[in-house]
């Protein structure tokens, strides 16, 4: 008695679209963004990045894209280390993206690493009109 194993490949195409409705003063603006192209470029991280590595990458991003990214000095830790942030874009609206809610949750740093670079370099994301 022989058995046959059949392998079938499925291709799923997900559409990652975000409809942003911005109300600014008396006007409303609709913006539809296809995040599929942005999400398809997420690198395969082999490990979590240290706080020092993330800080170095932020500084490099600000240096490489000075017209779109600026490094903010937010304060100092108890140990005297500088706390930094990034301002990306020149939109009318402001959004704060924070990636380290708890020290034992390092995935947020990887999300911010990729998302910061995408915001600085992806033309499609400029239409969001946020900083």
N, C-alpha and C positions, 0 to 999 in steps of 0.2 A: 504494500500500500504506500503510495507516494503522496506527499503533501506539497502544495504549491504556496509559496509566499509571494504575495503581490504587493509591491511598494508603490504607493501613489503619492505624488508630490502635489501639494496645494500651494497656490500663491494667493496670499491675502493682501489686498491693497487697502490700507487704512487711510482714511482722509483725516488729517489733523488740521481742521480749520477753526479759526477763532474769529468770532464776530465781536468787534469792539464798538460799543456805542459810547461816544464821548459827548458829554454835555459841557459846554464851556460858555459861560455867561448865557446869552440867549440863543445860541446855535447848537444844533445837534449834528454830529458827524458819524457816519457809519464807515467802518473799515473792516474788510474781510481779508484775513491773512491765512495763507496756506503754510502751516508749520511743518508739513511733511518734508519739504526740502531742507528745512533747518534740522529737524530731528534725524533725518537720514545721515547727517554728517557727524553725529555724536561718536567720538572715538571710543575704542574699547580700552577702558582703564584697567590696568593690571593690579593696581593698588590704590589705596587712598593717599592723597597728597597731604603733606604736613602743612601746618600753618605758615611756616617759613617759605615753603615752595609756592603756596597759594599767593603769599604776599609778593614774592619775586615775579610770579606770572602777572599779577595785577600791575606792578610797576612797569613791566615790559610792555603790556598792552597799552598803558597810558603813553609810554614813550613812542611806540610804533604808530599810534593813531591820535596824535595830539589835537587834531581838529575835532575829534568826536569823543575822546575819553580824557578825563582829568582825575588825578589822584587826590583824594581828600585826606587830610590829616585830622582825625577825629578825637585824638587824645592819647593817653599813655596808660599802660597796664600798671599794676602795683610794682611789677618788676622793672619798670622803666621802658618797656618795649612800646614802640609806636603802634597805635591802632589806626588802620587806614581803611578807606572805602573808595569806591569808584563812582564817578558821575559820568554816565554814558548818554550821549544824545543831546539834542537841543529842543526837545518838545515843549509844548505849552503846559503839559500836565506832569506831575511828579509821581513816581512809584518807588517804593522801597522794597528791595528784594534782600532778604536776610537768610543765610544758609546754615547757621550753627545754633539751633535752638538749645541743644545740650551737647556737652563735650563728647559723649559716647555715640554721637550720631554724625559721623564724618561724611556721609553721603551728600549732605547739603553743600559741602565744599566743592565736590565734583560737579554738582549741578550748577553752582555759581561760576565755576571755572569755565565750563562750556558756554553757559548762557551769556556771560559777560563778553566772551569773544564773539559770539553770534550777534549780540546787540551792537557791537562795535563794527562788525564787518558785513553783515547781511543787509543789503539794500532794501529788501522787502520789509524788514522790521522797522525801517525809518518812518514808514507811513503811520505807525502807531501813534506818533505825536506825544510820546512820553519821554521824560528824562529820568 
